[in-house]
Amino acid sequence: MSTPKEGHISFASARAGQVAALRTAIERLSRDVTVRQAEGWFRGDGPIFVAIGASHAAACAPVWTLRSRGVHSWRLSAGDHPLPFPRSGHPLVAVSQSGRSSETLAVLGTVDPDLRYAVTNAAPSPIADLAGRGVSLGGIPDSYASTIGYTATVVALGMIAEAWDGGTVDPTWSLLPGHLDALESGLAGRAGELAAPFAASRAGDFVGGGPSAGSAEAGALLFRETVRLPAAAMSTRQYLHGAMESAGDTVHVLFGDDRELSLARTLAAANHPVILVTSADVEPGPSLQVVRLPGVSPNQRAVLEAFVLQALVARTAEDAGVDIEEFVFDNADTKVGAAL
């Protein structure tokens, strides 16, 4: 087995220490976001979150939260827009765990300096240095296929979304570590059973409704980059509009409490293996496994959903004999040099 990439801890170590790290991060970020809010941050037009990869997925539930509060907000993939970025009164929040994502940095550099925000784990970093206003996760040690870096990013973005435009950071964040401990205990005894369908599948479909669409995106990415399983991610309504017709030798991981329930039953009735992650009371069946989540806010739920994905991919890799630390390709143009 190979060693973790330089500057990273192992996937297993990151998962083992994740609840404790999140407990600390929640306390620090709640305090930091509240202080920054009092200083005049997080005001005015809703933010545009710009990111790539898992960081883009992490912004899904926060954008849903802002829109639910009547605040216009978007998330955009940093590499999919011509530069310079169009003039706008909306602040731009650059999201990058490393603070070195080249596409995100390029976008940030083309907007008015007064509109530049950043959420990074690494500080200093090129993105954090370029932004006038930066929120740091605190340099939390993370695995190469991100675990704690991803979930802490969801926490930070979720709190910013709650605080924006005169809102308040949800006080129930302090209860999340307890929910995570309970979820981890439940998953520990079921990991083998939950992951078993992946052994006979040629692909995975990850589908989420509303704020959980980001978890579908994060799940497909995680399975593609670690166990190298061809995987697709879609929102539930997109999936229903034709994409589900290709079901066959495919695992279906669904996130949600609404249309996802009948979708899960439809797929399972056709003998397609389904893992339904939901807070609804759903009876499992021969082709339908259910992971129950507590009823929490969309932002907190995204963290719980990430824990389910991490448990699934860890066991799938173990069963397949895949080294979860070993990546096949190394693209040298996705990161810029570290800040001095």
Long-range contacts (C-beta under 8 A, 24 or more apart in sequence): 1-323, 1-325, 2-323, 2-325, 2-326, 3-325, 4-143, 4-144, 4-325, 5-144, 5-325, 5-327, 8-141, 8-142, 8-143, 8-144, 9-141, 9-142, 9-143, 10-143, 10-325, 11-143, 11-144, 11-145, 11-147, 11-226, 11-314, 11-324, 11-325, 12-314, 13-143, 14-141, 14-142, 14-143, 14-147, 14-148, 15-143, 15-147, 15-310, 15-311, 15-314, 17-148, 18-147, 18-148, 18-151, 18-180, 18-307, 19-177, 19-180, 19-181, 19-184, 20-177, 21-140, 21-148, 21-152, 22-148, 22-151, 22-152, 22-155, 22-176, 22-177, 22-180, 22-303, 23-177, 24-138, 25-137, 25-138, 25-140, 25-152, 25-155, 25-156, 26-155, 26-173, 26-174, 26-176, 26-177, 27-174, 28-138, 29-135, 29-137, 29-152, 29-155, 29-156, 29-159, 30-159, 30-169, 30-173, 30-174, 32-135, 33-135, 33-156, 33-159, 33-160, 33-163, 33-169, 34-163, 34-169, 36-133, 36-135, 37-163, 41-117, 41-133, 42-160, 42-163, 42-164, 42-165, 43-164, 43-165, 43-166, 44-89, 44-91, 44-165, 45-72, 45-88, 45-89, 45-90, 45-91, 46-71, 46-72, 46-73, 46-74, 46-90, 46-164, 46-165, 47-73, 47-90, 47-91, 47-92, 47-93, 47-117, 47-160, 47-164, 48-73, 48-74, 48-75, 48-76, 48-88, 48-90, 48-91, 48-92, 48-93, 49-73, 49-74, 49-75, 49-76, 49-93, 49-95, 49-157, 50-75, 50-76, 50-77, 50-78, 50-92, 50-93, 50-94, 50-95, 50-104, 50-107, 50-108, 51-75, 51-77, 51-78, 51-94, 51-95, 51-96, 51-101, 51-104, 52-77, 52-78, 52-79, 52-96, 52-101, 52-103, 52-104, 52-334, 53-101, 53-221, 54-97, 54-146, 54-150, 54-153, 54-218, 54-221, 54-222, 55-95, 55-96, 55-97, 55-101, 55-104, 55-153, 56-95, 56-217, 57-150, 57-214, 57-215, 57-217, 57-218, 57-221, 58-95, 58-150, 58-153, 58-154, 58-157, 58-214, 58-218, 58-302, 59-95, 59-157, 59-214, 60-211, 60-212, 60-213, 60-214, 60-215, 60-217, 60-302, 61-154, 61-157, 61-158, 61-211, 61-212, 61-214, 61-298, 61-299, 61-301, 61-302, 62-154, 62-157, 62-158, 62-160, 62-161, 62-299, 63-161, 64-210, 64-211, 64-298, 65-158, 65-161, 65-162, 65-211, 65-297, 65-298, 65-299, 66-161, 66-164, 68-298, 69-161, 69-164, 69-165, 69-167, 71-164, 71-165, 73-161, 73-164, 78-103, 78-104, 78-106, 78-107, 79-103, 81-107, 83-107, 83-110, 84-110, 84-111, 85-110, 85-111, 87-112, 88-115, 89-115, 90-115, 91-115, 91-116, 91-117, 92-116, 92-117, 93-117, 93-118, 93-119, 93-157, 93-160, 94-118, 94-119, 94-120, 94-127, 94-130, 94-131, 95-119, 95-120, 95-153, 95-157, 96-120, 96-125, 96-127, 97-121, 97-122, 97-137, 97-142, 97-146, 97-149, 97-150, 97-153, 98-122, 98-125, 98-335, 99-123, 99-124, 99-125, 99-126, 99-127, 99-128, 99-339, 100-125, 100-126, 100-127, 100-335, 100-336, 100-337, 100-338, 101-127, 101-334, 101-335, 101-336, 102-333, 102-334, 102-335, 102-336, 103-334, 105-130, 105-336, 119-153, 119-156, 119-157, 119-160, 121-149, 121-152, 121-153, 122-338, 124-339, 125-338, 125-339, 126-336, 126-337, 126-338, 126-339, 128-339, 129-339, 135-160, 143-325, 144-325, 144-327, 145-222, 145-225, 145-226, 145-313, 145-324, 147-306, 147-310, 150-218, 150-306, 151-303, 151-306, 151-307, 154-299, 154-302, 154-303, 154-306, 155-299, 155-303, 157-299, 158-297, 158-298, 158-299, 158-300, 158-302, 159-299, 161-299, 162-299, 170-297, 170-299, 170-300, 172-296, 172-297, 172-300, 173-300, 176-296, 176-300, 176-303, 176-304, 179-294, 179-296, 179-300, 179-304, 180-303, 180-304, 180-307, 182-294, 183-293, 183-304, 183-307, 183-308, 184-307, 184-311, 186-291, 187-291, 187-307, 187-308, 187-311, 188-311, 190-291, 191-311, 191-312, 191-314, 191-315, 192-315, 192-319, 193-289, 194-275, 194-289, 194-291, 194-311, 194-312, 194-315, 195-312, 195-315, 195-316, 195-319, 196-319, 197-251, 197-273, 197-275, 198-227, 198-229, 198-251, 198-312, 198-316, 198-319, 198-320, 199-316, 199-319, 199-320, 200-249, 201-229, 201-249, 201-250, 201-251, 201-273, 202-230, 202-249, 202-250, 203-229, 203-230, 203-231, 203-232, 203-249, 203-250, 203-251, 204-229, 204-230, 204-231, 204-232, 204-250, 204-251, 204-252, 204-253, 205-231, 205-232, 205-234, 205-239, 205-243, 205-244, 205-247, 205-250, 205-251, 205-252, 205-253, 206-231, 206-232, 206-233, 206-234, 206-253, 206-255, 207-233, 207-234, 207-235, 207-236, 207-239, 207-252, 207-253, 207-254, 207-255, 207-260, 207-263, 208-233, 208-235, 208-236, 208-254, 208-255, 208-256, 208-260, 208-305, 209-235, 209-236, 209-237, 209-255, 209-256, 209-257, 209-258, 209-259, 209-260, 210-235, 210-236, 210-256, 210-258, 210-298, 211-298, 211-299, 211-301, 211-302, 212-255, 212-256, 212-298, 212-301, 212-302, 212-305, 214-302, 215-255, 215-277, 215-302, 215-305, 215-306, 215-309, 216-253, 216-255, 218-306, 218-309, 219-253, 219-309, 219-312, 222-309, 222-310, 222-313, 223-313, 223-316, 225-327, 226-313, 226-317, 226-322, 226-324, 227-313, 227-316, 227-317, 227-320, 227-322, 227-324, 228-322, 228-328, 229-316, 236-260, 236-263, 239-263, 247-272, 248-272, 251-275, 253-277, 253-309, 253-312, 254-278, 255-305, 264-288, 275-312, 277-305, 277-308
